[in-house]
């Protein structure tokens, strides 16, 4: 398997789900299977993370400079959306 080629046999249900999902995404079942397997087998421990492990939150959202509570800014955001796209 030096070239990365792999032949697998799926059950009827898995093959149908894979084909339907690939069709909905506009790709081939083979490409979707490769992407899904790649995601499933990915192990963060195999890499050195330059800015630290992305799974570890280094600061609380409240510690971010200029951060605001959603309830405080929501009216302004909704007004901007209504002004840009019209009310609901």
N, C-alpha and C positions, 0 to 999 in steps of 0.2 A: 504494500500500500504506500509505496514511496511517493506516488503522485497525488496522494490524498483521496483517491477514488475509493469508494466503499459501496458495497451492494448490500441492501437490507430488504427484508420482507416484512411488510406491515400486515396487520389484520385488516379485515374488510372495513370495520368501523374507522380505524385510524387512517386508512388510505382514503376513505371517503371524506373524512373531516379535513385531511391535509389537502386534498384536491379542491374541496369547496372553499377553504380559506385562501389557498393560493389563487384561485380564480377570482375571488372577491378582491384580493390585493393586486391583481393584475400581473402576477408572476407565475413561475412554474412551481410545481410541487417539489421538484428537486432543490430549487433555490430556497424555498421556504424551509424544507427539512434541514438543509445545511445551516441556515440561520438559526433555527430553533435549537439544533444540537449544539451549535457554537455557543449560544447563550446559556444553555443548560450546563455545559462543561466548563464554562469560564470560572476561574478561581482567582479571586482578588489576591490571595496569598502568593500567587506565582509572579507578582509584579512588585516593583519598588515604586511607591507613589511619591513624586517630587514634593507635593504640597501636603503630604500626609494622607492617611487612609480616608477616602471619600465617605466611608460609612460612619466616621466619627465626627460629630458636630463640634466645631471648635469654639463657636460663640453662640450664645442664645440670641434669638431674633430681637429681643428687647435691648441687647447690647449694641446693635447696629446703629451707627450715627444717622440721624434723620428718619429713623423708622417711626411709623405711625400706626396706631391701632386701626384695623379695617373699619370699624364702626364710625371712626372719626372722618375717614376719607371717602367712605362709600357714597354719600350724597354728591360729592364733587365728581366722582367717577361716573355715577349714573347720569348726572347732568351733562357731562361731556359726551357720553354715549348718545344720549337723547339729542343733543345739539348736532352731533355728527351724523347719526343714522336715523333720527326721528324717534318719537316715543314708541313704546311697545304697541 
